[in-house]
Amino acid sequence: MAVLSLLVPWEPSALLVVIFIIVSVLYWRGTSRQRVHAARRLAFWAGLALFYLCLHTRADYYAEHEFFAHRIQHLILHHLAPLLIMASYPGSVLRAGLPLMWRMRLRHGQRAKPVRLLSRVLLNPSLISLLFVLSVLLWLVPSIQFVSMLNWRLYTFMNWSVAITGLTYWWMLLDHRRAPPARLSPGWRVLSPALTMTPQIIAGAIITFTQHDIYPIFDLCGRAFGLPALFDQSIGGLIMWLPAALLEAIGGLIALKHWMRLSDSRSRSLSATHRQKENRERAESTMGEAQRS
């Protein structure tokens, strides 16, 4: 019973429950209409479960009362859960889960000029990468962190901003297509994690080695485990320094795998084209000699 009590929402949200139900039903319907590898299904459900645990269980209480728990929450919302979900490539499955009429409307809406212009702006790779980094660093500013932990609306916005920027970044990074239609070229997808992890590593190192309490808000709220402030702060800095960098490195390796596959397929395509050209020239040459004779 004590374990089950951890699943009780700290701050219940009907909207959040509705969103999780809709996404779950769409994915379940989609998997019944098209074949999806078991590993992809597992990655999707694991990522969705992690989102739910961080946003709508007792875990949210600990995130409000210990800095290191807060950093674990954001590590999952910003890195691990979005990485798992986007590594499952759920787009086609969720689309298949929609009713036919909705799929037709969605396809028609995507072709509309205002939608294409808006997506060109909002899904710009530079903007996605910038927001991905800012969604971590901005909320670590002590004054902003202080206010966001006391105002429930700002606290909710903080968690949603972290989750949404994480989903868009990993969607861009793990795209397995060429550019276009992918938003970012394969080479830049490999390089991107090195650029985005660097400021996060620096911020984590600064927090880890700072010898005074940067975030007194957790003393004001009351620490759930009674850890000393500097010890709690050091653990939190290490969490955003090491595990976050490791997850981004994993994302970079996946992007490298896609780049190598695309390069290999392009080489095979060029070789096939070259062979077809040689065969065509050889055939034309043979026909010319036959006509002359």
VOSETI-596763 format. One record per residue (C-alpha): x, y, z. Coordinates in steps of 0.25 Angstrom, whole numbers, padded with zeros to 4 digits, always signed. Layout:
! residues N
XYZ...
This chain:
! residues 293
+0000+0000+0000+0012+0009+0003+0017+0007-0011+0003+0009-0017+0002+0022-0010+0013+0028-0018+0004+0027-0030-0006+0036-0024-0005+0050-0031+0001+0061-0022-0006+0071-0030-0017+0065-0038-0020+0070-0052-0032+0065-0061-0026+0072-0073-0013+0063-0072-0021+0050-0070-0029+0053-0082-0017+0056-0090-0010+0043-0086-0023+0035-0089-0025+0041-0103-0010+0038-0106-0011+0024-0101-0024+0021-0108-0018+0026-0121-0005+0018-0120-0013+0005-0116-0022+0007-0128-0010+0010-0137-0003-0003-0133-0016-0011-0136-0016-0005-0151-0001-0006-0154+0011-0015-0150+0020-0008-0140+0032-0015-0135+0032-0020-0120+0044-0011-0117+0037+0001-0122+0025-0002-0114+0033-0004-0102+0040+0010-0104+0027+0017-0106+0020+0012-0094+0032+0013-0085+0034+0028-0089+0019+0031-0087+0019+0024-0073+0031+0032-0069+0024+0045-0073+0012+0041-0065+0021+0037-0053+0028+0051-0053+0016+0059-0055+0004+0053-0048+0009+0044-0036+0015+0047-0022+0029+0048-0030+0024+0063-0032+0024+0065-0017+0039+0061-0016+0042+0070-0028+0037+0082-0020+0044+0078-0007+0058+0074-0011+0067+0080-0022+0073+0067-0026+0059+0061-0028+0055+0073-0036+0067+0071-0045+0063+0056-0047+0049+0060-0051+0054+0070-0061+0065+0060-0066+0053+0050-0069+0044+0061-0075+0055+0067-0084+0064+0055-0088+0060+0041-0084+0045+0041-0087+0045+0049-0100+0057+0041-0105+0049+0028-0102+0037+0033-0109+0043+0039-0121+0052+0026-0123+0039+0018-0124+0036+0027-0136+0021+0029-0132+0016+0038-0142+0011+0029-0153+0005+0020-0142-0003+0031-0135-0007+0036-0149-0012+0022-0152-0020+0022-0138-0028+0034-0143-0042+0032-0149-0041+0033-0165-0049+0046-0165-0039+0052-0155-0027+0047-0163-0032+0053-0176-0034+0067-0169-0020+0066-0163-0014+0063-0176-0022+0075-0182-0018+0084-0171-0003+0081-0172-0004+0085-0187-0010+0099-0183-0001+0111-0186-0002+0117-0172+0001+0104-0165+0013+0101-0174+0018+0115-0171+0016+0114-0156+0023+0100-0156+0035+0106-0163+0036+0116-0152+0033+0107-0140+0041+0095-0145+0053+0103-0149+0065+0094-0144+0072+0106-0138+0060+0111-0131+0057+0096-0126+0072+0095-0121+0072+0108-0114+0059+0106-0107+0064+0092-0103+0076+0098-0096+0068+0110-0090+0057+0101-0084+0068+0096-0075+0076+0108-0072+0065+0118-0071+0058+0111-0059+0072+0109-0052+0073+0124-0050+0071+0125-0035+0061+0137-0035+0053+0130-0046+0054+0116-0039+0049+0123-0026+0037+0129-0032+0033+0116-0040+0034+0107-0028+0023+0116-0021+0014+0119-0032+0007+0107-0037+0003+0112-0050+0018+0116-0053+0022+0102-0048+0013+0095-0057+0017+0104-0069+0032+0101-0065+0030+0085-0066+0021+0086-0078+0032+0095-0085+0043+0085-0082+0035+0073-0087+0030+0080-0100+0044+0085-0104+0050+0071-0100+0040+0065-0110+0043+0074-0121+0058+0073-0120+0058+0058-0120+0048+0058-0131+0058+0066-0139+0070+0059-0135+0065+0045-0137+0059+0047-0151+0064+0036-0159+0061+0043-0173+0070+0051-0182+0068+0066-0182+0059+0070-0187+0049+0065-0183+0056+0064-0170+0058+0078-0163+0073+0076-0160+0084+0069-0169+0089+0056-0164+0103+0062-0161+0097+0073-0152+0088+0063-0145+0101+0056-0140+0108+0069-0136+0096+0076-0130+0097+0068-0116+0111+0073-0114+0106+0087-0116+0094+0086-0107+0100+0078-0096+0112+0088-0094+0105+0099-0087+0097+0089-0078+0110+0082-0074+0116+0096-0070+0103+0100-0062+0104+0086-0055+0118+0088-0052+0116+0102-0046+0104+0097-0038+0112+0085-0033+0124+0093-0028+0118+0105-0023+0120+0106-0008+0108+0113-0003+0093+0110-0004+0088+0116-0018+0074+0111-0016+0068+0114-0002+0054+0112-0007+0056+0097-0004+0059+0100+0011+0047+0109+0011+0038+0098+0005+0044+0088+0014+0053+0077+0010+0046+0063+0008+0059+0055+0012+0066+0066+0021+0078+0066+0013+0088+0077+0015+0086+0088+0005+0100+0088-0001+0100+0073-0002+0086+0073-0009+0091+0084-0018+0104+0076-0022+0096+0064-0025+0086+0072-0034+0098+0078-0041+0104+0065-0044+0091+0059-0049+0090+0070-0060+0104+0069-0063+0107+0054-0064+0094+0046-0067+0089+0057-0076+0102+0057-0084+0101+0042-0086+0087+0042-0091+0091+0053-0101+0103+0045-0105+0094+0033-0107+0085+0042-0116+0097+0046-0124+0101+0031-0126+0087+0028-0131+0088+0040-0141+0102+0035-0145+0096+0021-0148+0085+0028-0157+0096+0036-0164+0104+0024-0167+0092+0016-0172+0088+0028-0181+0102+0030-0187+0103+0015-0190+0089+0015-0197+0094+0027-0205+0107+0020-0209+0099+0008-0213+0089+0016-0221+0101+0024-0228+0107+0010-0231+0095+0005-0237+0093+0017-0245+0107+0017-0250+0105+0002-0254+0092+0005-0261+0099+0016-0269+0111+0007-0273+0101-0004-0277+0093+0006-0286+0106+0011-0292+0111-0003-0295+0097-0007-0301+0097+0006-0310+0112+0003-0314+0108-0012-0318+0096-0007-0326+0104+0003-0333+0115-0008-0337+0103-0017-0342+0097-0006-0350+0111-0003-0357+0114-0017-0360
